[in-house]
Amino acid sequence: MNAPARPVSVSDMLDATYARFKRSALKCLPLMMPAVLAVQAADIYWLLAGHHGAKPLDPRDTPYYVLTVLGVLLFVWLTGAVVLRMQALGTKRARSVAEDLRESRRLWPALFATTMLAGALVMLGLLALVLPGIWLSVCLTPLYPVVVLERATPVAALRRCITLVRPMWVKVLAALVFALFVVFVCLLTLGVVLALLLGFFGATNTPSGNAIVTTVMLLAATLSQLFFLALALEIHSSASASA
């Protein structure tokens, strides 16, 4: 008779997440960076057009909204491919980037619909009593792995996420809080070091200095996104094994 599996701890999830991230970050970077750039394209356009300090709900022009929609569509497609690639690297299965992109394209309608539905439900939860939105946000952490790896439909994916995460909700929350704290500290440290270096070389607020800051921040945002995707995959794996 097999002994029952040891419950997964927060440190186990974080250790496995870091191992997955370290194994796949460089190989997933060419897919993830365009995805991050796509969702920022509208704001970059807005700044280049000479608009500064606009509030989130202020009206924008047509190109801004077109870039926003295209950015979300591209982000969903490329993120699905990244999830497939991370999973393949974890199981040491040989796959090409083209295969990941083709498969993610087939899954794109379900990914997009699930993303929109999940976002709407979380927003309603936050507007209602805040706590339901937070609870649901934590439950939906493995959303992309569920859709991509289990081929779940939008409603089934939401139910599956809640079923998986609910028994270990506190652990998932703790892992997310710790990961957010680590990422925040790393980004803050990076920002301070970058500001000191630019100041030392007299490149603050210069075109070359701004280009360096933009490039470094884009890379940092990409790596952060990859880390949280690795965490989502690990939560999905741990919850599925203990379900």
N, C-alpha and C positions, 0 to 999 in steps of 0.2 A: 504493500500500500504506500503510495507516494505521500511524503510529508507535505502539509499545506504550505503554500508559498508565503515567504515573509512579507508583511505589509511594506509597501514602498514608502519611504520617508521623504521629507522635503529635500534633505541633502542628497539622497539617491537620485531624485529627479534632476536636481541642479548639476550634479556630477555627470550624469548621463547626457544632459543638455550640452554642457561644455564640451564633452567628448564628441558629440555629434556636430556641434558648431565648428570645432577645430578641424574635424575630418572633412567637412563639406564647404566651409566658408569660401575658400579661394575658387573652388570649382563652380560654386553657385553665384559668385560675384558678377559674372557677365550677364546673367539673367536678372538678378535682383537690382542692379544699379539702374538700368533703363526703367524698371518698374517704379522705383523711388523717384527718378527724374520725371517720369510721366505725371505723377500725382502733384508734383511741384511746378509743372510747366505753366499752369495758369497764373500762379502767383509770380513766377519769374517774368512772364509776359507783362503782368500788371505793373511791376516795378520798372521794367525796361521802357514801358510806355509813359513813364514819368509820374505815375500815381504813387503817393506815399501816405502811409498812416490810415488807410481806409479800414473801417470796421467790417467784421465778417458779414453783416446783413446789409451793408451799403450796396446800392445797385452797381452793377458792372456792365461792360459792353458785351456784344455778341461773341467776339473771339474768346473772351475770358470764359464764358459758359461752354462754348464748344470745346476749348482745351480741357476744361474740367471734366466734361463727359468722356472725351477721348482718353484722358489720363486715367480715369477710373476703369474704363474698359480694358485698357492695356495693362494696368496694374493687376487686375483680376486674372487675366490670361497668363501673364508672366509669373505671378505668385503661384498659381497652380502648377506650372512647370517646375518651379523651384521645389515645391513640396515633393513632386515625383522624383526629382533628382536627388534630394536629400534622402529620401526613403531608399532609392536604389543604391546610393553610396553606403548607406547603413547596412544593407544586406549583401553588399559587394556584387550586385548584378550589373553586368555591362549594359549601359544604355547611352545612346547619343543624345545630344542636346536637341537635335531635330525630332527625335522620337518623343521627348518630353513635351516639346512645343506642340506637336501634332495631337498628342493625347490630351493635353490641357485645352487645346482648341475644341476638341469634342466635348469636354466637360464644361466648357465656358458658360453655356446657358444656365446650367444648374449652379455653378459657382456664383455667377452674377446675381441670379434670383435669390440665392441663399444669403449672399452678402447684403443685399438691399432689405430683405425681410428681417434679418438679424439686426441690422442697424436701426430699422424702424421700431422693432420691439424694445431694444435697449433704450432708445430715445423716449418711448412712451413710459417705460419703467422709471427712467430718471425724472421725467416731468411729473409723474404721478406722486411717488413717495421717495424717490432717490434710491432707497435700499433695494427695491425690486430690480431696478436697472443695474445696480452694482452686482447683485446676486446673479442675474442673467448674464452679465458681461463675463464673469468668472466662468460660468457654466459653458459659455460659447468659445472658450479659449481653443479647444481642438476642432473648431468648425471646419477649417480648410482640410485637415487630414481626414475628417469624417467624409466630406464630400468627394475628395480625390481618391482616397484609398478604399472606401466602402461603397462608392458610387451611389450615395444616398440622394434622394430627392430633397428639395428645400425643407419641407415640413418634417420629413423623416430625419433629416440631418439635425434639425433643432431638437427634436425629441431624443435622438441618439446622444447628442452632446450632454443634455440634462441628465439622461440615464447614466452616462459614464462618469460625469464629474460630481454629481450630487453626493455619493458616498464619501468622496475625498475632497469636498469643496474647501474645507479649511486649509488642507495641505496645498491645494492648487492656488488659493489666495496667497498663502505664505510664500510660495515659490514665485508668484508674480510680483509681489511686493519687494522681495529680495532682489529679483532680477531688475526691476525698475530702479531700485536704489543703486545697484551696481552700475547700470547703464548711465544713470544721472551723474554719478560721481566721475565716471570715465569721461563723459562729455564735458563736464565742468572743468576737469583737469586739462583736457585737450584744449578747451577754449582759453584757459589761463596761459598755458604754455605757448599757444599760437599767438596770443596777444603780446606776450613778452618778446617772442622772437621777432614779430613784425615791428614792434617798437624799437628793439635793439638795432635792426637793420634799416630803420626809417621808412618802412613800407606801409605804415598805418594809413588807411583811407586813400591809398593810391590804387590805380587800376590793377597793377600786378598783385598788390596785397589783397584786394578784394577778390581777385580771381583765385588766389591761393586759399583764402578763407572759404569761398564757395565750394571749391573742389574738395577740401578736407571735410567740410560739413556734410557734403553729399556722400562721401565715402563712409563717414561715421554713421550717418542715418541708414545707409545700406547695410552695414555690419550689424547695427542694432536690430534692423528688421529681420535679418538672417538669424540672429540669436533668438528672437521671440518665435520665429517659425520653428526653430529647433526645439524650443521649449514646448510649443504646441504639439509637435510630433511625439515628444517624449511623454507628455501628459496623456495623449491618445494611446500610446503603447502601454503605459503603466495602467491606465484605467481599463483598457481592454483585457489585459492579462488578469486583472483582479475581479473582473465583472462575472 
